[in-house]
Amino acid sequence: MWLKVSGIILRNKILLLSILFTITVFLGFYASKVEMSYEYASLLPRKDQAYKDYRKFVDIFGEEGNLIVIGIQDHDFFQIDRFKRWRMLCDELAEVDGVENLLSVSNSYNLIKNSEKHKFEIVEVFPDSIDNQEGIDLLSKKFKTLPFYKNTLYNPETDTYLLAITVNKERMHTREREKMIRSIKRICEKFEKEQGEDLHYSGLPYIRVVNSIKIKKELYLFSILALTICIIVLFVFFRSFKAVIVPVLIVLTGVVWAMGMLSLFGYKITLLTGMIPPLLIVIGIPNSIYMLNKFHHEYMNHGNKIKALQRVIMKIGNATFLTNLTTASGFATFIIVKSDILKQFGIIASLNIMGLFLLSLLLIPIIFSSIGPPLPRHVSHLDNRMVSGIIRYLIYITGHHRKKVYFSAVAVLLLGIYGITLMKSSGYMVDDIPESDPVYKDLKFFESNFDGLMPLEIMVDTKKPGGVLQLATFNKLEQLENKLSCYPELSSPLSLLNLLKFSKQAFYNGREAYYSLPNSREINFIMQYAAIGEKDSGLLHSFMDSAKQVTRVSLRMKDMGTKYMEEFNHEFHIVIDSIFSPDQYDVTVTGSSVTSFKGTQYLLKNLFSSLGLAVLLISAFMATMFSSWRMVLLSLTPNIIPLIFTAAFMGFSGIPIKASTILVFNIAFGISVDNTIHFLAKYRLELKATNRDIRRSVVLAMRETGVSMIYTFVVLFFGFGIFAFSGFGGTVAMGVLVSMTLFVAVTSNLILLPSLITGLDKLTTTNAFVNPLLDIHTNGQNNESEELNVVENVKFES
């Protein structure tokens, strides 16, 4: 088969180049249209109950994640000059395109009873006409008698004040949100410079925008770094600009294809899909290394360039196809996870890994058949003293110290199993943000002063119209809020009761002592003053639906992680059930904090499943390749050990299991198996050539494939290592852990695998392995008469 493939490629160069050029232009057009994702990507599938609950809440009360908060700690906040400047800041921010509402101390409101009209009037606590310190002092004392705002807009114990900005939700789903955030930051930075005070920024919209800007920067940065590393490594190894330019052309074309497919499929750039370009650059280079090494090796043997390229396709075409298939499988398993962001990542990555194989298979033979043959200095790397010395040392170890190798492998396994028992799972809403990042520091500022920012919503359905306004419902809500006050991780609740208490205080002419729930006698008067019966529901409209059947209790909570949330969620529902009878009320706990917790749990469970599927798929491919279950078990051993080693490292070092760290195992396993396939493929070919001399076949296989394995490891190690410089903790973990796993994997494949083959020779080297149903290599030496009738007698030039 591969003989025919080589003939098609080398005889139809112009046609194939034209097809590739057309595809690249087509996908390049779509790549120019690719957009950043500005929407919150839920990790939950649409059929999940937690997702349905959240959507039901949004349908009734609207989005709860459109709030940006700005905080300041200022002991002289109510000094006239500082207060005026704060008011000016609020006025300037209110003018920013996309800002809908704004609430802070300077534009807070009070309820005043109008006895003549039997209604409450809303008046500013701090009117614009106040322009002296005496007036500010008087009004600030009045403001502090309004418990409604305490620990919501200000913390009296720490002199911390909060500015809440409601932004347009449609704008938050477009690129215009970046412009809006930059405008807000520019105005605030001017304030900071003038006042000499630091402002703190947070809120889900703000965090998401800052992260999307960072993703965009890292997309370009890591793509450039990955390309630079590959260029340097290729030139150091091959000492040839040709051997650098062609692989770089291949991976850059692959990146264009990937970005084009992203746009063509209607996907957008997320934290995960933003990693695809640098990943493809790093993963795509090994194809070129194996093919160029084989090309140079063949050319050294007979000096015929075309025959050398033909034998590259014949001898390692199928092996390279299968190694790319296993790598793509590691990514493709993410498709089974019912999470849009992971599914998109899996689809685009797996398709374009196979696309890189196609590009390598076509462009390397086509381009190198059209240019001059390699010069002696271009193939001198095959006799590189340092690499040759490493290979000789590894051959010596596998030949004379196999028992020590086995003992070391067993020790790593036992230690690894113990380390795995120490692993713990974790997940935070700002998991990927390092502690040194201003976003993380500002979030902790709000957690320490306002008990967190992560939205938590309790939706109470009374099951009957008007049920919300019954006194029994008010009493149960108060019982719930009293219970909630026992949790230090939660903020003070904001609900219908707060407005009723505020209304009662206003009804009694603003006396602070009357900020409490109205009794059965008072409630009728207060309802009348609050305009409950009017069409727009007056002050209480945002806390109940139009039928007055469903109400909400809004809280903010600290980012406590999935482990705490699991315990909290269970305990929380017990508390709710003890207050609200399921026969009379449907109570739903939702909000971004809940969907994030549930989504992380769901994702962890499914990523474990995808890892298991990756192992099964790759095992099936290898069983098809080698037709020997013994050889499959043997070949999996040096690739499972690195995964156990990394898992143990995570356990010993306290790195938790979370979405970003589980990705490591799928990616690393799919890549590390490639070395095993290339080694066993070459070993089987040498078995036939040496009449089943196992030891000699192992040595020959190590000498040829060992060089490529070392070259590709260097590229992959440093290529993934660049992610350690990311501003996202998950990306850092992936880069460091994958690099470490690949180091253990290449060591295992170069030492343990040959040792096992040699030590278990009769057990593993069966007839089924030597003569499989699916032959990986076509033995080019025995097909001379079928080779292309193209002969070039080329002499080396100085």
N, C-alpha and C positions, 0 to 999 in steps of 0.2 A: 504493500500500500504506500509506504513512505517513499519508495523508489519512484512511483508514479507521481506522488506529490512533488518531489524534488524536480522531476522533469517538467511538470506544469509550471512551477515557479520560475525555473531558469529559462524556459522557452517563451514565457509570456510576460516578460518584465514590464514592457510599456503598458499593456492592458491592465495588469494588476496595479501598477503605480497610478494609473488614471482612475481606477475604481477607488483606491485608498484616498486619493486627492479629492475626489467628489464627495466621499463620505465625510472627510475632514472639513471641507468647506461647508457642507450641509450642517454638521453638528457644531461647527464653529459659529455659524450664524445664530443658532439657538443658544450657544454658550454666551454670546454677547448680550443675551436677554435674561440671563440667570439673575435671580433676585435673592436678597437676604430674607430670612423668615422673621417677620415681626409679630407673629402670633404665638400665644402660649401653647406649646405642644403638650397635650395631656398624655401621660403614660398609660392611662386606663383605656381599655377598649370601650366602644360605645354601648355594648351590652352589659357592662358591669353596673351593678346597682349603685355604687358610689358615684359613678359618672352620671347616671340617670337622676340621682338625687340632686347633684349640683346643677344640672341643666334645668330641673324643675324650679330650683331656687332662683336661678337667673331669669327664667320666664316670668316669675312673679315679682321679684324685687330688683332685677337688673344686675349687672356686673358689680362684684364687690372688690375687684382688683384694679380700680382705676384711680387710686389715690396715691399721690406723691406727697411725702412729708418732709418738712425742713425743720430742724431743731436748732435751738441756741441756748446756751447756758450763760446767763447774764444776771449778776447780782444787782445791777443798776438798770434793769430793764425799764422801770417806770420813771427814770429821769427824763425830763421833758424832751431834751435834744435826742436822746437815744430812742425814745418812744416814737417821736416824729419820724425819725429815719426808718424805723421798723414799719411804720404805717406807709411811708413812701415806697419801701421795698414791696409791700403787699400790693399797693396800687400799680406799680410797674409790672409785677408778675401777673396781675389780673389782665393786663393788656396783651400778654403773649398769646399768639394765635394757637388755639387748641386748649387753652385753659378755660374751663366752664364755670367753676365755682371756687371760692377761696374762703377759708375760715381760720381765723387766728384771734388772739386776744384783742388786737387793735380794731377788728371789725366784728366782734362778738355782739350778740343781741340779748336783750332782756324782755320779759313779758310784763306788761303793765295792764292792770285791770281797769277797764272802762265801764263803770257801773251804769252809766246812762245808756250805753249801747249794748250792755250785757255781752261783752266780748273782750278778748285779750288783744292788745295792740303790741306789735313788735317794734321795739325802738333800739337804737344803737346804744351800747354801754358807753362808748367813747366817741361822741360826736365830733365832727371836724372843727366845730367852733371852739373847742378847748385848746388853748394855746399857752397856758401857764402851769407852773409846777403845782400850785395849790389845787387847781382843778383836777390835774392828773392824780394827785394823791387822794383826793376825795373819791374820784371815780374808781380808782384801783381798789380802795377799801370796799366799795360797793360790789365790784366785780368778784372779790374774794368771798363774798357772802352768797355766791351762786354756786352751790355744790354741783350743779349740772356740768360745769366746765372743769371741775377739779379732777386732776389726774387724766384728763382728756386733752385739754389745751395747755395745761400747765401743771408742773409738779412743785408745790410750795416748799417742799423739803429741800430740793436741790436748785431752786430758782431756774428751772428749765422750762422753756416755752416752745410750743409747737405750732407750725403753720401747715395746714392741710390743704392740698390743691387737688381738686377733681378735674381730670383731663378727659377730653373727648375720646370715647372708646373706639370710634371708627378710625380716628387719626392714629391710635396706638397700633393699628394693624397695617400701617403704611410706613414708607421711609420718611415721611414728614415728621414722625415722632422724634427722630434724631435732631432735626432742626429745632423742634420745640424744646427738647432737653438742653441743647446747647444754648438756646436763648435764656432759659431759666438759670443755667449755670453762670452765664455771662453777667446777668443782672446780680446774682447772688455774690459772685466773686468781687464785683465792684463794691457791694455793701461790706464784704469782709475787709477789703483793703481800706475803706474809709473809716470803719468802726474799730478795726483791729480785733475783731472777734471771729472765731471759727464757726461756720455753719455745718450742720450735719444733714446728709441727704439719704433718704431711703424710700421704701414703698416698692411693691412689686413692679409697677410700670418703670420706675427709675432703674431698678436692678436689671430688668430685662433689656432695656435700651443700652445701658452701659455694657452689658455682656455681649450684645449683638455688635456693638462697635468694636469691642475687643476681638470677637470672633473674626470680623472682617480683616482686622490688622494682622491677626495670626495666620489667616489663610495665605496672605501674600508673604509674610515673614518666613513661615515654615516651608512654603514651596520653594522660596529662594535658597534657604539654608539647606534643604534636602538636595536640591539640584547642585549647589556648590560642593557639598560633601561628596556626592556621587562623581562629579567632575574630577575633584582632587584624587579620590581613591582610584578611579579608572586610569587616570594619567600616571599615577605612581606605579600601578601594577603593569600597565600595558606599554607605557612610554610611546604612545602613538596618538596623534590628534584624531586620526580616523576612528580609532577604538573608543574615543571619547564622544566625538560628534554624533556618530550613528546611534549609540544607546540613548544619548540625551534627546536626539530627534524623536526616537521611539516613545520615550516616556512623556515628552511634552505633547506629542500627538495624542497619547493616551489621556492626558489631563484635559485636552480640548474635547475629546470624545466624552469624557465623564461629565464635564460641565454642560456640554450640549445635551446629554441624556437627562441630566438633572432638570434642565429647563423643558425639554421635550416631553418628559413624563409629568410635568406640572409640579415638580418638587422645588423646594427652596433651600438655601444654604442655612443649615443649623449648626450647632456645636459639633455634631457628629459628621454630617456631610461636608463640613468645612475642613475636616481632616483628610478627606479623600485625595485631593491633589498631592500633598506631600507623601501620603501612604502609597499612592500609585507610583510615584517617582522612586521611592525606596524599594518597593516590592518588584517593580518592573525591571530594575537594573540586573538582578541575578540571572534573568533569562539571557541577557546579552553576554554576561560573563561566562556562563556555561557554553554558549554557542561560539563565542570568540575563542575561548580556550580550546575547544574541540577543533575549530577551524585552523588555529595555529598548530595544534598537535598533528593534524592530518597533513597540513602543508609541509611541515618538517619531515614527515615520512617519505613523501614522494614528489614534492615541489610542483604539483598540479593544482592550481587555484580552483578551477571549476570542479574537479573531482573532490577536492577538500570540502567545498561548500555543499556538494551533493551528499557527501557522507555525513556532514553535520546534520542535514535534514533526516537522512536515513537512520542514523545511529541514535541520535538523541531527540529527534522530533517527537516521537511518541512519549518518551520519558518526560520531556519538557511539557507536553500537553497534559500528562497525568499529574505532574507536580503543580501546574497552574490550576488544574481541576481541584486538587485537594486544598490548595490555598483559597480558591474561590468558594469551596464548600464551607470552610471555616467562617467566611463572611455570610454565605447564603443561608446558614442556619438561623441568622437573625430575622429572616423573613417569616419564620413561624411565630415569632413573638408578636402579639397583637398590640404593638406600639408603633404608631406611624413613623416616628423619628428613627427607630431602629430598623423597621422594615425598609424604609427608603435607603438608609445607609447600607443595609445588606444587599438590596437589589442593585444599586449603582456600583458598589464596590466589587461584587462578584462578577457582574457583567463585564466590567472594564478590566478586571484582572485577566479574564479570558480574551478580551480585546487586545491587551498588551501582548499576550502569547501570539495572537494572530499577526500583530504588527512586527514582532520580533522574527517570527518564522518567515515572513515575506520580505521585510526590508533588509535584514542582514545579508541573506544570499543575493538579493537583487543589487544592493548598493556595492557590496564587496566584489561581486562578479563584474561590475562596471568600472572599477578603479584598479590601480596597479596592485601587484601582489605585495604581501608583507615583506619588509626588509629584515635583515638579521636582527637588528636592534628591537624590532617589533615582536619577535618571538623569543627573545632572550629571557623574558620573564618566566618561561617554562623551566629554565634552569636557575631560577632565583635561589641564591645560596641560603638566605634566611628561611624562605618557605620550604625549600628542599630539606633543610636541616630539621625543621619542625616535623615534616612528614617522616623523615628517617627515624626521629626520636619516637614518634607515635607508633611506627611499625615495630620498633624495638620493644616498646612497652607491651603491645598486643601480642608479641611473640614470646616474651620472656617473663612477664609479670601479670599473667591473666588472673591468677588467684588474688593478687592485690587489687586488681580492677573489680573482680566480683565482690570482694569484701567491702571495698569502698562504695559500690553500688548498693549493697544490702544495708550498709550503715546509713547512707543517705535516705534510703527508703524508710527505715525504722525511725530515724530522727524526723523525717518528713511527716510520717503518720502521726507522731506525737505533736509536732508543730501544728498540724491541721486541727487537732483537738482544741488548740488555743485560739483559733480564728473566731472572730465575732462580726456580726453584721451591723451595719449602721447606715443611716441615710439622713441628710439634712436638706432643707430647702435651698440653702446656699452651700451645698456640699463642695462644689467645684471652686469656690472662692477662697484663696489662701487667707490666713489670719492677718497677714501684713497688708492686705488690700484695703484701701479706704472704704470700699463698700461694706466689707466685713466689720471694720471698726465702727462705722456709723450705725450699722445694724445693732451692734452690741451697746452703743450709746442709747439707742431708743429702748432696747430691752431693759437696761438698767434704770432708765428714767420713766418709761411709760409701759413697762411690762410686756414688751414685744410688739410686733407689727403684723405677724402672720394671721390672716383673716380666719376666724372660726365663727360659723353661723349655726344657730339652733332655730329650726323652723317648726313652729307649733301649729298644727291643723286641728281646729276644734270640731271638725266634721259637720258644722252647721253654720249657715249664714248668721252673722251678727254675734257669733259665739265669742269672738275676741273681746268684745266690750262687756262681757258678763263679769261681775265681781269675783266669781269663783275662779275664772281664768286669771284675773289680776293676782289673786292670792297665790295661786300655784306658780305663776311666774316669779313672784317675790320669793317664794320658798326656793325655787331653782336658783335665783340670783344670790340668795344667802348661802346656799351650798357652794356656788361657784367662787364666792369670796374666800373660800378656804384654800384655793389653789393659787400659790404665789406665781405660778407660770402664766396665769391669765390676767388680762387687764380688767378694769372695771367694766361691767356690761353696759351696753347702750341699747335700750329697748323702749317699748311703749310706756313702761313704768317710769322711766326717767322723765319723759315729757309730762306724764300725769303728775309726778312729784313737783316738777318745775311749775306746772299749772297751778297746783295747790299752793305753792309758795307765793305765786303771783296773786292768787285769789285772796291770800291773807297779806296783801300789800308788801310782798317781798321779804317777809321775816324768815330768816334762815331756819328757825326751829320748825317751820311748817313744811320743810322739804321732806315729805313722806307720802306714802300711798294714801289716797283719799278713802274715807270710810263710806259705807253705803249711803249715808245722808249727803255727804259732800260731793259724791261722784256725779249726781244729777246736775248740780249747779256748774261744776267744772266742765262737764261734757257740753253743756249749753254754751259756756264761754269759749270753749275750744272749737266750736263750730263742727262738731262731729257729724251732725246730720247733713251738712252741706255737701255738695257734689264733689268738691276736690278734697274733702276730708280734712281740710285745714292743716294744722301742725302735724297730725298723726299719719298723714298719707303714706310716708315712706316706711312705716312700720307695720302696715297691714294691707291685704289685698282689697280690691274694690268691694268684695262681698263681706268684708270684715270677718272672714272665717279663718284666715291664716295670718299669723304674726311671726315676728323674728326677734331673736336676741343676738346682738352682734358683739363679738369680743375680738381681742387681739391676743395672740399668745407668742411666747418665746419659741425660737427654733430649737426644739429639744431633741430632735432625732427620732428615727423610726422605733428604736427599742423602747424609749419612754412613751412614745405615742401609742404603741401597741398596748401597754399597760394602762395608759390614761384612757384610751378609747373604751376598753373593757369596763373600767371603773366608772367612767362617765355615763355609760348607758345604764348601769345599775342605779346610779343616782337619779337619772331621768325617769326610769321605770318606777322608782319608789314614789315619785311625785305625780306623774301623769299616767293615769290608767289607760292601757292600750285600747280598751273598749270605747273610751270617750275621746281620746286624743291620738293623733299620729305625730310623733316627734321625730324629726330628722336632724342629724348632726352633719354639717357639710362645711363648705368653704375651701379655700385654696390649701390650707394646712392639712385638711382631711384628704383631699384628692391627691396631694403630693405624697402623703404617708401611704395611702392605699396603692398609689401608682408605683412607688418604690418597692413595696412588698410584692406586687404583681410582677414587676420587672425582674426582681431577683429570682423568683420562682421560675419564670420563663427562660431566663438566661441560663440557669442550671440545666433546664431541659434542652436548650439549644446546644450547650456544650456536649451533653450526652449524645445528641443527634450527630454532632460533628465527628465525634469519635467513631460512632457506628458507620456513618457514611464513608469516612476515610478508610476504616477497616474493610468495608465492603469493596472499595476501589482496589485496595492492596491485595485482597483475596482474589479478585479478578485478575490482577496483574501477575501474581506469583503462584496462583493455583495450589497453595499449600498453607493450611491453617497454622502449621508450626512456624513457618516463616513469617506469617502475619503477626503472631504473638511475639516472635523474636524482634520483628521490626518495630512493633509498638513500644516495646520496653524502653529503648533509649529516648523515646519521645514522651512517654508518660512520666518518667523520672523528673525531667525539668519542670513539669507542671506541679508535681508533688513538692519539689524543692521550692518553687515560688510560693505555693500555698503555705508551706511551712515557714518561709521567710516572713510572709504576711502575719502569720500567727505569732511568731517570736517578736517581731518588731511592732506589733500592735496596729498594723495597717488593716482597716476593717473591710469586710466583704460589702461591696456596694456595686452599683451598676457599672461604674467606670473600671473597677478592678476585675470584675468578672469578664469583661470584654477581653482582657489580656489573654485568658486561657484559650478562647476560640481562635484568636488571631495567631498567637504563638504556636499553637498545635498545628494549625494548617500550614504555617511556614516551615516549621522544623521538620515535618515529615518529608518535605521536598528533598532534603539532604539524604534521607534514608532511601528514597526511591532512586535517586541518581546513583548512589553507592551500590545498591543491590542490583540495579540494572547493569551497571558496568561489571560487577562481580559475576553475574550470570553469563555475560558475554565472554569473560575471561575463562570461565569454567569450560565452555565449549572449546575455546582456543587451546587450553592447556590439558585437555583430556581429563578434566575433573581434578586437577591438582589444587586442592582447596587453599592451602597456605599461600601458594604462589599467586592464585587468583585474587586473594584478599590483598596481597602486597601490591599487585598491579592496579587493582581498583583504587587503593589508597593513593598511589602515586599520581593517578590521573584525576580522579574526582576530588581527592583531598585538597588539591590546589584551588579548584573552583569553590569548594566548600569554605575554605579559609577566606577567599576573596569576597564571596557573597556574605559571609558572616560579618566581615569588617564593614561592608556597605550597610547591612541591616542594623548592626549594633549602633553605629554612629547615626544612621538615618533615623532610627526610632529614638535615639538618645536626644535628638534636638527637641523633642516634645517636653523634655525636662525643663525647658526655659519658658514653658507656657504660663499664662496667668491664671489658668484653671487647674485646680488640684487634680481633677479626674484625668485630664490630659497628661499632666506630669506623671501621675501614677502609671498610666498606660505606657508612656515612653520608657520610664525607668524599669518597670517590671517586665515589659516585653524584651528590652535589651538584655536584662539579666537572664531571662528564660532562654533566649536564643544563645547566649554564651554557654549555659549549661547544656543546651541541646546539641550544639556543634561539638562540644567536648565529648558528650555522650555518644554521638554518631561516629566520631573519629577514634574513640578508644573502646567504649563498651560494645558497640555493634560489631566491629571486627573481632574482638575478643570472644564474643558469644558465637559468632559464625565459626571461628577456628576451634573453639573448645567444644562446641556441640555439632561438629561437622556432619556426622552420620545421621544425627537426629533431624537436622534442618535441611541439609542439601539433598533433597529427594529428587526422583525423576520428574515429579510434577512441577518442581521448582525450576529445574534445568530446561524442561521442555513444556512450558505452560500452554494453556488454551489460547491465551492472548500474549503474543511475544512482544516485549517492550522494544527490543532492538532488532532491526533487520541487519543481518550479518553481511555487511557490505563487501567483505573480502571474498565471499562466495558468490557474489553476483556481478563479477567484473563484466561478463558478457552482456548484462542487462543495463549497465551504466550508460549514461549519456555519451554519445559518440562525439565528445568534445575533449580534445587533448591540447594542453598548453605546456610546452616544454620551456619552463621558466627557470632561469638561473638567478640566484641571489645577486643583488646588486650591492655594491659597497656604498 
